[in-house]
Amino acid sequence: MKPQLLIGAMHSGSGKTTFTMGLLQALRRQGLQVQPFKCGPDYIDTRFHAVAAGRESVNLDTWLASEAHVRDLYARYGAEADVCVVEGVMGLFDGYDRMQGSSAAIAQLLDIPVVLVVGARSMAYTVAAQLHGMKTFLPGLRLAGVVFNQVSSENHFRFLREACVDVGLRCFGWLPKAPGLEVPSRHLGLTLAAEQEMTAWIDRAADLIAMHIDLDGLMAAVTCPAPTMAMRPAVSPGHLRVAVARDAAFNFTYRENLARLAQLGPVSFFSPLAGDPLPSADLVYLPGGYPELFAAELSAQQGLMAQLRAFAEADGRILAECGGMIYLSQAIEGVPGGPYPLCGILPLSATMDGARLHLGYRRLVDAAGREWRGHEFHYSDVTASMPSVATQFNARGEQVSTPLYRWKNVIAGYTHLYWGETDLLKLWD
């Protein structure tokens, strides 16, 4: 038995991220080992989780992976923790197709209770009707109780608490409207200043949770049987040397992807921003991130870019996703002081001019007919003089124009692939 919960909300903007961060930190202050998880494909909130909990967060996503894999991830990464905390995504019942992949579906798959964070600004007893709907909409969902956010006063909270009593839901407390609870920019990168801002926000949220939330009551209400891990055959690490870019410009990674890379062989990390020399490698992984925010610094590191060009020319295997693909391009335009020349490996250029959001799940079919799953999230565009080597579709099965490029053994595209239960090396077959 251990405390386990999914933190959900009626809609985005209710405060579930603030509550999640504060709860992770508040529990950590009690000396507990807290394992964070994130519903969906988000690779930014998981970085916030790591700062708050002191442990890497793990994505749980039934579009990217099978249900059996998601259950295994939850059991495996949560096994040594005292508490498991899953942050939901969007509204509780919002999935990629109706409820499929939603926070509620993940909670039912894992058989864990839900704590609902309700943004109560400009609302009082009317919340009873909303809570009644949330409680009764999906039979079998274990709704443990409610936390109210953006509460203006003790008197305001009294109306909200009375609504919970009349609906038959437990109320664990509230968070007031307060300065310093604004979520930091999600586009800060992993700089020292960004981590300091995140830490100050998390500490403020944890302080308020200690003051206004019945933590002991909440933990008791969500204590349930620990998940059972499936028996997994022992895997001996391979001998493939893997180099992974990781710094403030390149950090959009999935925890399980990195674990799978470690099964291929020893993994070394390097910083393109710092101009680290390229480690000895058989495979180089350049994940997404924010190269557009650090274009001048990246462009100045000529030595590393020359090493990457030589590696690519020698048929070295490179996987470059989104920001990693931009880094391998000829140049990036539409940024202050630009354009900035980059690695010059791929015959394409990136631009931030007319930046607009491209977002969504992707099913990718490669030239061999194999299917891959991933997620697209970017504002930039590229102009290329090379064809796509794969066809991509959204979650509804509609074809999208997102390309995947290949030059020698360099594979690059905007889609962030998930290979937690797939053999990544088949990309190069």
Order of alpha helices (4+ residues) and beta strands (2+ residues): beta-alpha-beta-alpha-beta-alpha-beta-alpha-beta-alpha-beta-alpha-beta-alpha-alpha-beta-beta-beta-alpha-beta-beta-beta-alpha-alpha-beta-alpha-beta-beta-beta-beta-beta-beta-beta-beta-beta-beta-beta
